[in-house]
Amino acid sequence: MELRLLRYFVAVCEERHFGRAASRLGMSQPPLSRAVQQLETQLGVRLLERSAGGVNLTRAGRVLYTEATALIEQAERARVRVVEAGQDVLTLGVLGGCIDATARMAELFTERHPGVTIRFRESGLNDPDAGLRSGLVDAAITRLPFDDQDVQTRVLRHDPVGALLRDNDPLAHGGPLSLRDLDARQWFRLPDGTDDAWSTYWHGLTPVGERPDSVVVRTANEYRQAVLWNSAVGLITRQAVLPDGLTWVELTDMPPSPLVLAWNPAHDSPLIRSLLESAVEATVSAADGER
């Protein structure tokens, strides 16, 4: 059976009228009628009951309609995948709060690949691999630690992590702190089901449930607001942009946060390798600029 004939048949089934189906398909009625008759001849069954008022589906017609619509949808999905495979498209996941790391990298990569389309997906704090493991992205700018089994990572830099406090917090302006100074404070926490290693790190190296909890947050903006409105305490990198009313305070015993480019080694490609080169070069040039 030709896909073209199935499309014609589906149009007649849905319109219940040859004239309306022909208009929908942009063709005249006689060739449409001949196409459906050809389909009936091929299958050896009657598919439609014709009348002056339109058409009704026979039992065989109803079965074919169900199968034909599924085949047409599958063919369309295949067409889209094939077209995308023939184009240079790269989907990049970025963990919320890591946007600052992409500017120079984007400049370098687009200079080298002006014809490549970049699709962008920003993930929440409850998705530290930024959609990589679920197959939503080809590569991701994110941070360790998280369960990186079956994921390849390249560390780009190590960012200092400190306490995020309100400006008027008693601990905000007394100099560097230790995690012990924050033991009695309420901490924001990440949603249930978030990667254990990731949650423990951002909970001050303490498993979830072993610190007083405040509100659940899912995005970088939500945890900033949790501190601002609820006087919660949390951790943040020194590079993060803060709204008025919040401040970053050094923590002497908090290990730095590794910023990484991550990708699935099973789906390695020249574009991903070029993206890695751009990321490394961008990181080196940024470090040189800070010296």
Phi and psi in degrees as GROMACS dihedral restraints (atoms count N, CA, C in turn):
[ dihedral_restraints ]
;  ai    aj    ak    al  type     phi  dphi    fc
    3     4     5     6     1   -80.2    20    10
    4     5     6     7     1   142.4    20    10
    6     7     8     9     1   -62.2    20    10
    7     8     9    10     1   -33.5    20    10
    9    10    11    12     1   -60.8    20    10
   10    11    12    13     1   -43.6    20    10
   12    13    14    15     1   -66.0    20    10
   13    14    15    16     1   -38.3    20    10
   15    16    17    18     1   -64.6    20    10
   16    17    18    19     1   -40.1    20    10
   18    19    20    21     1   -62.2    20    10
   19    20    21    22     1   -41.4    20    10
   21    22    23    24     1   -61.9    20    10
   22    23    24    25     1   -45.6    20    10
   24    25    26    27     1   -61.5    20    10
   25    26    27    28     1   -44.6    20    10
   27    28    29    30     1   -60.6    20    10
   28    29    30    31     1   -41.0    20    10
   30    31    32    33     1   -61.6    20    10
   31    32    33    34     1   -42.1    20    10
   33    34    35    36     1   -65.5    20    10
   34    35    36    37     1   -41.9    20    10
   36    37    38    39     1   -60.5    20    10
   37    38    39    40     1   -43.0    20    10
   39    40    41    42     1   -76.4    20    10
   40    41    42    43     1   -31.1    20    10
   42    43    44    45     1   -87.9    20    10
   43    44    45    46     1   -21.3    20    10
   45    46    47    48     1    57.0    20    10
   46    47    48    49     1    28.1    20    10
   48    49    50    51     1  -164.4    20    10
   49    50    51    52     1   127.9    20    10
   51    52    53    54     1   -64.7    20    10
   52    53    54    55     1   -39.6    20    10
   54    55    56    57     1   -63.0    20    10
   55    56    57    58     1   -48.0    20    10
   57    58    59    60     1   -65.9    20    10
   58    59    60    61     1   -37.8    20    10
   60    61    62    63     1   -65.1    20    10
   61    62    63    64     1   -40.7    20    10
   63    64    65    66     1   -62.7    20    10
   64    65    66    67     1   -42.0    20    10
   66    67    68    69     1   -63.2    20    10
   67    68    69    70     1   -41.3    20    10
   69    70    71    72     1   -62.8    20    10
   70    71    72    73     1   -36.8    20    10
   72    73    74    75     1   -86.1    20    10
   73    74    75    76     1    -8.2    20    10
   75    76    77    78     1    72.5    20    10
   76    77    78    79     1    38.7    20    10
   78    79    80    81     1  -140.8    20    10
   79    80    81    82     1   170.2    20    10
   81    82    83    84     1   -84.3    20    10
   82    83    84    85     1   165.6    20    10
   84    85    86    87     1   -73.1    20    10
   85    86    87    88     1   -40.4    20    10
   87    88    89    90     1   -57.1    20    10
   88    89    90    91     1   -48.4    20    10
   90    91    92    93     1   -65.3    20    10
   91    92    93    94     1   -28.2    20    10
   93    94    95    96     1   -66.9    20    10
   94    95    96    97     1   -42.9    20    10
   96    97    98    99     1   -62.1    20    10
   97    98    99   100     1   -41.9    20    10
   99   100   101   102     1   -64.7    20    10
  100   101   102   103     1   -35.3    20    10
  102   103   104   105     1   -65.6    20    10
  103   104   105   106     1   -42.0    20    10
  105   106   107   108     1   -68.0    20    10
  106   107   108   109     1   -39.0    20    10
  108   109   110   111     1   -62.8    20    10
  109   110   111   112     1   -37.7    20    10
  111   112   113   114     1   -63.0    20    10
  112   113   114   115     1   -38.8    20    10
  114   115   116   117     1   -66.3    20    10
  115   116   117   118     1   -42.3    20    10
  117   118   119   120     1   -63.5    20    10
  118   119   120   121     1   -37.9    20    10
  120   121   122   123     1   -66.4    20    10
  121   122   123   124     1   -42.9    20    10
  123   124   125   126     1   -60.8    20    10
  124   125   126   127     1   -39.9    20    10
  126   127   128   129     1   -87.6    20    10
  127   128   129   130     1   -20.3    20    10
  129   130   131   132     1    74.4    20    10
  130   131   132   133     1    24.6    20    10
  132   133   134   135     1  -139.2    20    10
  133   134   135   136     1   157.5    20    10
  135   136   137   138     1   -86.3    20    10
  136   137   138   139     1   129.5    20    10
  138   139   140   141     1  -101.6    20    10
  139   140   141   142     1   -29.3    20    10
  141   142   143   144     1  -132.7    20    10
  142   143   144   145     1   143.4    20    10
  144   145   146   147     1  -100.6    20    10
  145   146   147   148     1   115.2    20    10
  147   148   149   150     1   -92.6    20    10
  148   149   150   151     1   143.2    20    10
  150   151   152   153     1  -148.2    20    10
  151   152   153   154     1   173.0    20    10
  153   154   155   156     1   -63.2    20    10
  154   155   156   157     1   -28.9    20    10
  156   157   158   159     1   -87.4    20    10
  157   158   159   160     1    -8.6    20    10
  159   160   161   162     1   147.1    20    10
  160   161   162   163     1  -144.3    20    10
  162   163   164   165     1  -136.4    20    10
  163   164   165   166     1   153.2    20    10
  165   166   167   168     1  -126.9    20    10
  166   167   168   169     1   149.9    20    10
  168   169   170   171     1   -84.2    20    10
  169   170   171   172     1   137.5    20    10
  171   172   173   174     1   -78.5    20    10
  172   173   174   175     1   176.5    20    10
  174   175   176   177     1   -59.7    20    10
  175   176   177   178     1   -44.5    20    10
  177   178   179   180     1   -63.2    20    10
  178   179   180   181     1   -36.3    20    10
  180   181   182   183     1   -64.8    20    10
  181   182   183   184     1   -39.6    20    10
  183   184   185   186     1   -65.5    20    10
  184   185   186   187     1   -40.0    20    10
  186   187   188   189     1   -63.5    20    10
  187   188   189   190     1   -45.5    20    10
  189   190   191   192     1   -65.2    20    10
  190   191   192   193     1   -37.1    20    10
  192   193   194   195     1   -60.2    20    10
  193   194   195   196     1   -45.1    20    10
  195   196   197   198     1   -61.1    20    10
  196   197   198   199     1   -46.6    20    10
  198   199   200   201     1   -68.6    20    10
  199   200   201   202     1   -38.9    20    10
  201   202   203   204     1   -66.9    20    10
  202   203   204   205     1   -42.0    20    10
  204   205   206   207     1   -63.3    20    10
  205   206   207   208     1   -38.6    20    10
  207   208   209   210     1   -65.4    20    10
  208   209   210   211     1   -41.5    20    10
  210   211   212   213     1   -65.6    20    10
  211   212   213   214     1   -39.3    20    10
  213   214   215   216     1   -66.0    20    10
  214   215   216   217     1   -42.4    20    10
  216   217   218   219     1   -64.3    20    10
  217   218   219   220     1   -40.4    20    10
  219   220   221   222     1   -65.4    20    10
  220   221   222   223     1   -39.8    20    10
  222   223   224   225     1   -64.0    20    10
  223   224   225   226     1   -37.6    20    10
  225   226   227   228     1   -68.3    20    10
  226   227   228   229     1   -41.7    20    10
  228   229   230   231     1   -61.4    20    10
  229   230   231   232     1   -41.5    20    10
  231   232   233   234     1   -63.4    20    10
  232   233   234   235     1   -40.7    20    10
  234   235   236   237     1   -60.5    20    10
  235   236   237   238     1   -45.0    20    10
  237   238   239   240     1   -63.0    20    10
  238   239   240   241     1   -43.7    20    10
  240   241   242   243     1   -63.8    20    10
  241   242   243   244     1   -40.8    20    10
  243   244   245   246     1   -66.2    20    10
  244   245   246   247     1   -42.9    20    10
  246   247   248   249     1   -61.4    20    10
  247   248   249   250     1   -44.6    20    10
  249   250   251   252     1   -64.7    20    10
  250   251   252   253     1   -36.8    20    10
  252   253   254   255     1   -66.4    20    10
  253   254   255   256     1   -28.2    20    10
  255   256   257   258     1   -82.6    20    10
  256   257   258   259     1    -7.7    20    10
  258   259   260   261     1  -105.5    20    10
  259   260   261   262     1   160.1    20    10
  261   262   263   264     1   -90.7    20    10
  262   263   264   265     1    98.9    20    10
  264   265   266   267     1  -128.2    20    10
  265   266   267   268     1   133.9    20    10
  267   268   269   270     1  -132.5    20    10
  268   269   270   271     1   127.1    20    10
  270   271   272   273     1  -101.6    20    10
  271   272   273   274     1   120.9    20    10
  273   274   275   276     1  -111.4    20    10
  274   275   276   277     1   123.9    20    10
  276   277   278   279     1   -92.7    20    10
  277   278   279   280     1   141.3    20    10
  279   280   281   282     1  -133.5    20    10
  280   281   282   283     1   125.0    20    10
  282   283   284   285     1   -68.3    20    10
  283   284   285   286     1   135.5    20    10
  285   286   287   288     1   -54.9    20    10
  286   287   288   289     1   131.4    20    10
  288   289   290   291     1    99.9    20    10
  289   290   291   292     1    -7.7    20    10
  291   292   293   294     1  -107.2    20    10
  292   293   294   295     1    10.1    20    10
  294   295   296   297     1   -59.6    20    10
  295   296   297   298     1   -34.1    20    10
  297   298   299   300     1   -60.8    20    10
  298   299   300   301     1   -21.8    20    10
  300   301   302   303     1   -80.9    20    10
  301   302   303   304     1    -7.3    20    10
  303   304   305   306     1   -98.5    20    10
  304   305   306   307     1   -16.1    20    10
  306   307   308   309     1   -60.7    20    10
  307   308   309   310     1   -58.4    20    10
  309   310   311   312     1   -66.8    20    10
  310   311   312   313     1   -36.6    20    10
  312   313   314   315     1   -61.1    20    10
  313   314   315   316     1   -43.1    20    10
  315   316   317   318     1   -62.5    20    10
  316   317   318   319     1   -40.6    20    10
  318   319   320   321     1   -61.7    20    10
  319   320   321   322     1   -47.1    20    10
  321   322   323   324     1   -65.4    20    10
  322   323   324   325     1   -44.7    20    10
  324   325   326   327     1   -66.4    20    10
  325   326   327   328     1   -43.2    20    10
  327   328   329   330     1   -70.2    20    10
  328   329   330   331     1   -26.8    20    10
  330   331   332   333     1   -65.4    20    10
  331   332   333   334     1   -37.2    20    10
  333   334   335   336     1   -81.7    20    10
  334   335   336   337     1   -27.7    20    10
  336   337   338   339     1  -133.9    20    10
  337   338   339   340     1    68.9    20    10
  339   340   341   342     1   -64.4    20    10
  340   341   342   343     1   -20.5    20    10
  342   343   344   345     1   -92.8    20    10
  343   344   345   346     1     1.1    20    10
  345   346   347   348     1   -88.1    20    10
  346   347   348   349     1   132.8    20    10
  348   349   350   351     1   -90.2    20    10
  349   350   351   352     1   127.0    20    10
  351   352   353   354     1  -104.5    20    10
  352   353   354   355     1   122.6    20    10
  354   355   356   357     1   -99.5    20    10
  355   356   357   358     1   142.3    20    10
  357   358   359   360     1  -123.2    20    10
  358   359   360   361     1   132.1    20    10
  360   361   362   363     1  -132.8    20    10
  361   362   363   364     1   116.4    20    10
  363   364   365   366     1   -92.7    20    10
  364   365   366   367     1   131.7    20    10
  366   367   368   369     1  -107.6    20    10
  367   368   369   370     1   161.5    20    10
  369   370   371   372     1   -85.8    20    10
  370   371   372   373     1   175.3    20    10
  372   373   374   375     1   -69.8    20    10
  373   374   375   376     1   -15.7    20    10
  375   376   377   378     1   -86.3    20    10
  376   377   378   379     1     5.6    20    10
  378   379   380   381     1  -133.0    20    10
  379   380   381   382     1    71.9    20    10
  381   382   383   384     1   -65.2    20    10
  382   383   384   385     1   -22.5    20    10
  384   385   386   387     1   -87.4    20    10
  385   386   387   388     1     5.2    20    10
  387   388   389   390     1    58.1    20    10
  388   389   390   391     1    33.5    20    10
  390   391   392   393     1    90.4    20    10
  391   392   393   394     1     3.8    20    10
  393   394   395   396     1   -69.6    20    10
  394   395   396   397     1   -50.6    20    10
  396   397   398   399     1   -67.0    20    10
  397   398   399   400     1   -29.8    20    10
  399   400   401   402     1   -82.7    20    10
  400   401   402   403     1    -1.8    20    10
  402   403   404   405     1    82.3    20    10
  403   404   405   406     1    11.9    20    10
  405   406   407   408     1   -80.1    20    10
  406   407   408   409     1   -19.7    20    10
  408   409   410   411     1  -135.3    20    10
  409   410   411   412     1   161.7    20    10
  411   412   413   414     1   -89.6    20    10
  412   413   414   415     1   -31.5    20    10
  414   415   416   417     1  -153.2    20    10
  415   416   417   418     1   164.5    20    10
  417   418   419   420     1  -145.9    20    10
  418   419   420   421     1   140.8    20    10
  420   421   422   423     1   -96.7    20    10
  421   422   423   424     1   114.9    20    10
  423   424   425   426     1  -151.8    20    10
  424   425   426   427     1  -163.8    20    10
  426   427   428   429     1  -133.1    20    10
  427   428   429   430     1   147.1    20    10
  429   430   431   432     1   -91.3    20    10
  430   431   432   433     1   159.8    20    10
  432   433   434   435     1   -96.8    20    10
  433   434   435   436     1   144.5    20    10
  435   436   437   438     1  -153.7    20    10
  436   437   438   439     1   171.0    20    10
  438   439   440   441     1   -66.6    20    10
  439   440   441   442     1   102.6    20    10
  441   442   443   444     1  -104.3    20    10
  442   443   444   445     1    26.0    20    10
  444   445   446   447     1   -60.2    20    10
  445   446   447   448     1   134.4    20    10
  447   448   449   450     1    66.4    20    10
  448   449   450   451     1    16.1    20    10
  450   451   452   453     1  -125.6    20    10
  451   452   453   454     1   132.4    20    10
  453   454   455   456     1   -93.5    20    10
  454   455   456   457     1   136.7    20    10
  456   457   458   459     1  -131.4    20    10
  457   458   459   460     1   149.7    20    10
  459   460   461   462     1  -128.5    20    10
  460   461   462   463     1   119.3    20    10
  462   463   464   465     1   -72.2    20    10
  463   464   465   466     1   128.6    20    10
  465   466   467   468     1   -97.3    20    10
  466   467   468   469     1   -36.5    20    10
  468   469   470   471     1  -167.1    20    10
  469   470   471   472     1   165.9    20    10
  471   472   473   474     1  -114.9    20    10
  472   473   474   475     1   120.1    20    10
  474   475   476   477     1  -102.9    20    10
  475   476   477   478     1   131.9    20    10
  477   478   479   480     1   -60.4    20    10
  478   479   480   481     1   141.3    20    10
  480   481   482   483     1  -116.7    20    10
  481   482   483   484     1   131.1    20    10
  483   484   485   486     1  -131.7    20    10
  484   485   486   487     1  -175.5    20    10
  486   487   488   489     1   -84.7    20    10
  487   488   489   490     1   140.9    20    10
  489   490   491   492     1  -101.7    20    10
  490   491   492   493     1   116.9    20    10
  492   493   494   495     1  -133.5    20    10
  493   494   495   496     1   159.6    20    10
  495   496   497   498     1   -69.6    20    10
  496   497   498   499     1   150.7    20    10
  498   499   500   501     1   -57.4    20    10
  499   500   501   502     1   -34.0    20    10
  501   502   503   504     1   -93.4    20    10
  502   503   504   505     1    11.6    20    10
  504   505   506   507     1   -69.1    20    10
  505   506   507   508     1   138.1    20    10
  507   508   509   510     1   -57.1    20    10
  508   509   510   511     1   -24.4    20    10
  510   511   512   513     1   -93.4    20    10
  511   512   513   514     1    -0.1    20    10
  513   514   515   516     1   -72.9    20    10
  514   515   516   517     1   -26.5    20    10
  516   517   518   519     1  -130.4    20    10
  517   518   519   520     1    25.8    20    10
  519   520   521   522     1  -102.8    20    10
  520   521   522   523     1    12.3    20    10
  522   523   524   525     1    98.3    20    10
  523   524   525   526     1  -175.3    20    10
  525   526   527   528     1   -56.4    20    10
  526   527   528   529     1   148.4    20    10
  528   529   530   531     1  -118.3    20    10
  529   530   531   532     1   168.9    20    10
  531   532   533   534     1  -116.2    20    10
  532   533   534   535     1   163.6    20    10
  534   535   536   537     1   -60.0    20    10
  535   536   537   538     1   -31.8    20    10
  537   538   539   540     1   -62.6    20    10
  538   539   540   541     1   -30.5    20    10
  540   541   542   543     1   -63.6    20    10
  541   542   543   544     1   -18.9    20    10
  543   544   545   546     1  -106.5    20    10
  544   545   546   547     1     6.9    20    10
  546   547   548   549     1   -57.4    20    10
  547   548   549   550     1   -38.1    20    10
  549   550   551   552     1   -87.9    20    10
  550   551   552   553     1    -2.2    20    10
  552   553   554   555     1   -85.1    20    10
  553   554   555   556     1   155.9    20    10
  555   556   557   558     1   -79.3    20    10
  556   557   558   559     1   132.5    20    10
  558   559   560   561     1  -109.3    20    10
  559   560   561   562     1   146.1    20    10
  561   562   563   564     1   -70.3    20    10
  562   563   564   565     1   156.4    20    10
  564   565   566   567     1  -133.6    20    10
  565   566   567   568     1   158.4    20    10
  567   568   569   570     1   -88.8    20    10
  568   569   570   571     1   159.2    20    10
  570   571   572   573     1   -59.9    20    10
  571   572   573   574     1   152.7    20    10
  573   574   575   576     1   -56.5    20    10
  574   575   576   577     1   141.5    20    10
  576   577   578   579     1    92.9    20    10
  577   578   579   580     1    -6.4    20    10
  579   580   581   582     1   -69.1    20    10
  580   581   582   583     1   147.2    20    10
  582   583   584   585     1   -45.6    20    10
  583   584   585   586     1   131.0    20    10
  585   586   587   588     1   -63.3    20    10
  586   587   588   589     1   -46.9    20    10
  588   589   590   591     1   -63.3    20    10
  589   590   591   592     1   -38.9    20    10
  591   592   593   594     1   -66.0    20    10
  592   593   594   595     1   -47.4    20    10
  594   595   596   597     1   -63.2    20    10
  595   596   597   598     1   -42.0    20    10
  597   598   599   600     1   -63.0    20    10
  598   599   600   601     1   -42.8    20    10
  600   601   602   603     1   -60.8    20    10
  601   602   603   604     1   -50.8    20    10
  603   604   605   606     1   -78.6    20    10
  604   605   606   607     1    -2.0    20    10
  606   607   608   609     1  -101.7    20    10
  607   608   609   610     1    26.9    20    10
  609   610   611   612     1    72.4    20    10
  610   611   612   613     1    39.1    20    10
  612   613   614   615     1    62.0    20    10
  613   614   615   616     1    26.3    20    10
  615   616   617   618     1  -125.6    20    10
  616   617   618   619     1   129.8    20    10
  618   619   620   621     1   -55.3    20    10
  619   620   621   622     1   145.5    20    10
  621   622   623   624     1   -59.0    20    10
  622   623   624   625     1   135.7    20    10
  624   625   626   627     1   102.4    20    10
  625   626   627   628     1   -12.7    20    10
  627   628   629   630     1  -102.3    20    10
  628   629   630   631     1     6.9    20    10
  630   631   632   633     1  -128.4    20    10
  631   632   633   634     1   155.0    20    10
  633   634   635   636     1   -62.9    20    10
  634   635   636   637     1   125.2    20    10
  636   637   638   639     1   -94.4    20    10
  637   638   639   640     1   146.9    20    10
  639   640   641   642     1  -108.4    20    10
  640   641   642   643     1  -122.5    20    10
  642   643   644   645     1   -91.2    20    10
  643   644   645   646     1   157.7    20    10
  645   646   647   648     1   -84.5    20    10
  646   647   648   649     1   132.9    20    10
  648   649   650   651     1  -125.5    20    10
  649   650   651   652     1   150.2    20    10
  651   652   653   654     1  -122.6    20    10
  652   653   654   655     1   -19.4    20    10
  654   655   656   657     1  -130.1    20    10
  655   656   657   658     1   163.9    20    10
  657   658   659   660     1   -60.8    20    10
  658   659   660   661     1   -38.8    20    10
  660   661   662   663     1   -67.8    20    10
  661   662   663   664     1   -37.1    20    10
  663   664   665   666     1   -62.4    20    10
  664   665   666   667     1   -40.2    20    10
  666   667   668   669     1   -74.2    20    10
  667   668   669   670     1   -29.4    20    10
  669   670   671   672     1   -62.3    20    10
  670   671   672   673     1   -43.2    20    10
  672   673   674   675     1   -68.6    20    10
  673   674   675   676     1   -32.2    20    10
  675   676   677   678     1   -62.8    20    10
  676   677   678   679     1   -39.1    20    10
  678   679   680   681     1   -71.4    20    10
  679   680   681   682     1   -42.6    20    10
  681   682   683   684     1   -66.6    20    10
  682   683   684   685     1   -41.0    20    10
  684   685   686   687     1   -97.2    20    10
  685   686   687   688     1   -28.1    20    10
  687   688   689   690     1  -114.1    20    10
  688   689   690   691     1     4.0    20    10
  690   691   692   693     1    56.8    20    10
  691   692   693   694     1    26.6    20    10
  693   694   695   696     1   -72.0    20    10
  694   695   696   697     1   169.3    20    10
  696   697   698   699     1  -121.7    20    10
  697   698   699   700     1   147.7    20    10
  699   700   701   702     1  -153.6    20    10
  700   701   702   703     1  -177.8    20    10
  702   703   704   705     1  -113.0    20    10
  703   704   705   706     1   149.5    20    10
  705   706   707   708     1  -156.9    20    10
  706   707   708   709     1   152.2    20    10
  708   709   710   711     1   -76.5    20    10
  709   710   711   712     1   154.9    20    10
  711   712   713   714     1   -64.9    20    10
  712   713   714   715     1   -26.4    20    10
  714   715   716   717     1   -76.3    20    10
  715   716   717   718     1   -13.1    20    10
  717   718   719   720     1   -64.3    20    10
  718   719   720   721     1   143.1    20    10
  720   721   722   723     1   -84.6    20    10
  721   722   723   724     1   127.3    20    10
  723   724   725   726     1  -111.9    20    10
  724   725   726   727     1   143.4    20    10
  726   727   728   729     1   -75.3    20    10
  727   728   729   730     1   166.4    20    10
  729   730   731   732     1   -57.7    20    10
  730   731   732   733     1   141.2    20    10
  732   733   734   735     1    99.3    20    10
  733   734   735   736     1    -6.9    20    10
  735   736   737   738     1  -121.8    20    10
  736   737   738   739     1   155.1    20    10
  738   739   740   741     1  -143.6    20    10
  739   740   741   742     1   155.8    20    10
  741   742   743   744     1  -103.1    20    10
  742   743   744   745     1   132.2    20    10
  744   745   746   747     1  -124.6    20    10
  745   746   747   748     1   131.0    20    10
  747   748   749   750     1   -60.5    20    10
  748   749   750   751     1   139.2    20    10
  750   751   752   753     1  -114.7    20    10
  751   752   753   754     1   121.5    20    10
  753   754   755   756     1   -74.5    20    10
  754   755   756   757     1   -21.8    20    10
  756   757   758   759     1  -117.4    20    10
  757   758   759   760     1    19.0    20    10
  759   760   761   762     1  -102.0    20    10
  760   761   762   763     1   118.3    20    10
  762   763   764   765     1   -64.7    20    10
  763   764   765   766     1   150.5    20    10
  765   766   767   768     1   -66.4    20    10
  766   767   768   769     1   162.8    20    10
  768   769   770   771     1   -98.6    20    10
  769   770   771   772     1   119.2    20    10
  771   772   773   774     1   -76.1    20    10
  772   773   774   775     1   120.1    20    10
  774   775   776   777     1   -85.0    20    10
  775   776   777   778     1   129.8    20    10
  777   778   779   780     1  -133.8    20    10
  778   779   780   781     1   156.5    20    10
  780   781   782   783     1  -100.5    20    10
  781   782   783   784     1   126.9    20    10
  783   784   785   786     1  -120.1    20    10
  784   785   786   787     1   146.5    20    10
  786   787   788   789     1  -154.9    20    10
  787   788   789   790     1   163.6    20    10
  789   790   791   792     1   -87.9    20    10
  790   791   792   793     1   114.5    20    10
  792   793   794   795     1   -61.7    20    10
  793   794   795   796     1   -22.5    20    10
  795   796   797   798     1   -71.1    20    10
  796   797   798   799     1   -17.6    20    10
  798   799   800   801     1  -117.5    20    10
  799   800   801   802     1    30.0    20    10
  801   802   803   804     1   -61.0    20    10
  802   803   804   805     1   149.7    20    10
  804   805   806   807     1  -156.6    20    10
  805   806   807   808     1   162.7    20    10
  807   808   809   810     1   -57.9    20    10
  808   809   810   811     1   -34.6    20    10
  810   811   812   813     1   -66.9    20    10
  811   812   813   814     1   -40.5    20    10
  813   814   815   816     1   -67.1    20    10
  814   815   816   817     1   -39.4    20    10
  816   817   818   819     1   -65.0    20    10
  817   818   819   820     1   -37.7    20    10
  819   820   821   822     1   -67.6    20    10
  820   821   822   823     1   -36.3    20    10
  822   823   824   825     1   -63.4    20    10
  823   824   825   826     1   -40.4    20    10
  825   826   827   828     1   -62.9    20    10
  826   827   828   829     1   -44.2    20    10
  828   829   830   831     1   -59.9    20    10
  829   830   831   832     1   -41.9    20    10
  831   832   833   834     1   -64.9    20    10
  832   833   834   835     1   -39.7    20    10
  834   835   836   837     1   -64.8    20    10
  835   836   837   838     1   -44.4    20    10
  837   838   839   840     1   -65.3    20    10
  838   839   840   841     1   -45.0    20    10
  840   841   842   843     1   -63.0    20    10
  841   842   843   844     1   -40.4    20    10
  843   844   845   846     1   -64.2    20    10
  844   845   846   847     1   -39.0    20    10
  846   847   848   849     1   -66.7    20    10
  847   848   849   850     1   -43.2    20    10
  849   850   851   852     1   -64.2    20    10
  850   851   852   853     1   -43.7    20    10
  852   853   854   855     1   -66.0    20    10
  853   854   855   856     1   -35.3    20    10
  855   856   857   858     1   -66.4    20    10
  856   857   858   859     1   -40.7    20    10
  858   859   860   861     1   -65.4    20    10
  859   860   861   862     1   -39.7    20    10
  861   862   863   864     1   -63.1    20    10
  862   863   864   865     1   -36.8    20    10
  864   865   866   867     1   -69.4    20    10
  865   866   867   868     1   -23.6    20    10
  867   868   869   870     1   -84.7    20    10
  868   869   870   871     1   -13.5    20    10
